[in-house]
C-alpha cells in the first residue's frame, strides 16, 4: 500500500514573523528604555500593554489604521555564520559583533492584510525598541539583516521590496543536483515555493524564476491563488512566454520519479508544511488541460538574458526608492573611478506602458542627466545600443553604482553609509 503524504501544520516561525534584534550593549534596562521609545513614537500607537510573568510583553499596536498583536521577550541568541553570507554584505566588525552576541530581543507578530506594511512595521518596532542595534536576525526568512540596512529601511517613506520578505536557499546535493526553496512566505499568508531537480548549470536562471514568482505572489497580497491559476512572469530568449503554476508538495512531488533531493525522506524535519512545487505550462492547450511541465524543460532556452517581469507595484516602488536615494548617485558620480547605470522608463507605442532599460550616466547638469543606452531594447525598434539622450529624475526607475568594492543600488545603499 502506497504511503499517503500529509501536509504538516505551520511552525511558529511560519505562522508569525519572528525577528531577533541584537543590541550593541547588553543592558538589563533595555526593556525599560525601549518601551519608552515605543510609547512615545509618532509612527504608530501603542493601545495596550501587558507584562507577563516571564518578562515578556504583549502589545496592541495600531499602524495605518490596522491593529496588530505584538509580542516581545528577551533571550539568548547564537547566529549561524552562514546567515551572514545571504542577501547582504557585512563588514568584518559587524560580523564579529553579531557572531559574538549572546543576547537579543525577539519581536514576533502576525502579519496583517498587507504583508509589506506589516514587515515595515516590524522593522520600525525593532529600530524604535533598540536604536543602537548591531543587526536583526529574521528568523522566519532565515537571514541576517545589517543594522545599517534596518535603519535605512525603517526610516524610509517607501515600503520594502517583496523580495525583502523572503529568502531563497539553494541546497547542493550529489550528481550536480540543486534544490531551491523559499523561507518567509508563509508569514505573508501564501505558500512557500520550491524548484526540484535543478542543477549547478541552470540554478541561477531557476533562482531568478522562483524569486520573480515569489515577488509576484507577495505583491498580489492574497488576491491570487497560485494553485488554481497561472502567472505569466517572463519571456525566453526566443520570445516564448514563461507561464508558471504550482502544486502543494504532497501532490507535486508525485510528478518526479526517483527524486534524489526534496523527497519525502528529506522532509521529515522541515519543508513539509505549506510549500508548493513550481511547474510550467508550455502552451495554452496544456494550460487548459492541466498538463504540467518541469522547470528544466526550458533549460536550453534561458540564454544569458531571459526577461522576467516586475509587477507594476514593484516598478513604482523601485522608482520611488530610486528617487528617494538619488543623492547617493549625485555624490558618487564625483568619483570618476565609479561607473553608474540608470534604468530609464522608455514609453512604448501605446504611450501607456514603458520598457525599463539600462543607460550609462555620462553627465549631470542641474536636474538633467545625459546617458548612453547599454543594451538593445526588446520592444523599441528605433533606438539601439550607444544611443545618447538627456533625461530627468522622473524618467529614472532604478540605478546602480559600481565602485571598486561593490555594486550599489537603491536597496543596498546602506553600503555607502559609514
C-alpha positions, 0 to 999 in steps of 0.5 A: 500500500502506497504511503499517503503524504500529509501536509504538516501544520505551520511552525511558529516561525511560519505562522508569525514573523519572528525577528531577533534584534541584537543590541550593541550593549547588553543592558538589563534596562533595555526593556525599560528604555525601549518601551519608552521609545515605543510609547512615545513614537509618532509612527504608530500607537501603542493601545495596550500593554501587558507584562507577563510573568516571564518578562515578556510583553504583549502589545496592541499596536495600531499602524495605518489604521490596522491593529496588530498583536505584538509580542516581545521577550528577551533571550539568548541568541547564537547566529549561524555564520552562514546567515551572514553570507545571504542577501547582504554584505557585512563588514568584518566588525559587524560580523564579529559583533553579531557572531559574538552576541549572546543576547537579543530581543525577539519581536514576533507578530502576525502579519496583517492584510498587507504583508509589506506594511506589516514587515515595515512595521516590524522593522520600525518596532525593532529600530524604535525598541533598540536604536543602537542595534548591531543587526536583526536576525529574521528568523522566519526568512532565515537571514541576517539583516545589517543594522545599517540596512534596518535603519535605512529601511525603517526610516524610509517613506517607501515600503520594502521590496517583496523580495525583502520578505523572503529568502531563497536557499539553494541546497547542493546535493550529489550528481550536480543536483540543486534544490531551491526553496523559499523561507518567509512566505508563509508569514505573508499568508501564501505558500512557500515555493520550491524548484526540484531537480535543478542543477549547478548549470541552470540554478541561477536562471531557476533562482531568478524564476522562483524569486520573480514568482515569489515577488509576484505572489507577495505583491498580489497580497492574497488576491491570487491563488497560485494553485488554481491559476497561472502567472505569466512572469517572463519571456525566453530568449526566443520570445516564448512566454514563461507561464508558471503554476504550482502544486502543494508538495504532497501532490507535486512531488508525485510528478518526479520519479526517483527524486534524489533531493526534496523527497519525502525522506528529506522532509521529515524535519522541515519543508513539509508544511505549506510549500508548493512545487513550481511547474510550467505550462508550455502552451495554452492547450496544456494550460487548459488541460492541466498538463504540467511541465518541469522547470528544466524543460526550458533549460536550453532556452534561458540564454544569458538574458531571459526577461522576467517581469516586475509587477507594476507595484514593484516598478513604482516602488523601485522608482520611488526608492530610486528617487528617494536615494538619488543623492547617493548617485549625485555624490558618487558620480564625483568619483570618476573611478565609479561607473553608474547605470540608470534604468530609464522608463522608455514609453512604448507605442501605446504611450501607456506602458514603458520598457525599463532599460539600462543607460550609462550616466555620462553627465549631470547638469542641474536636474538633467542627466545625459546617458548612453543606452547599454543594451538593445531594447526588446520592444523599441525598434528605433533606438539601439545600443550607444544611443545618447539622450538627456533625461530627468529624475522622473524618467529614472526607475532604478540605478546602480553604482559600481565602485571598486568594492561593490555594486550599489543600488537603491536597496543596498545603499546602506553600503555607502553609509559609514 
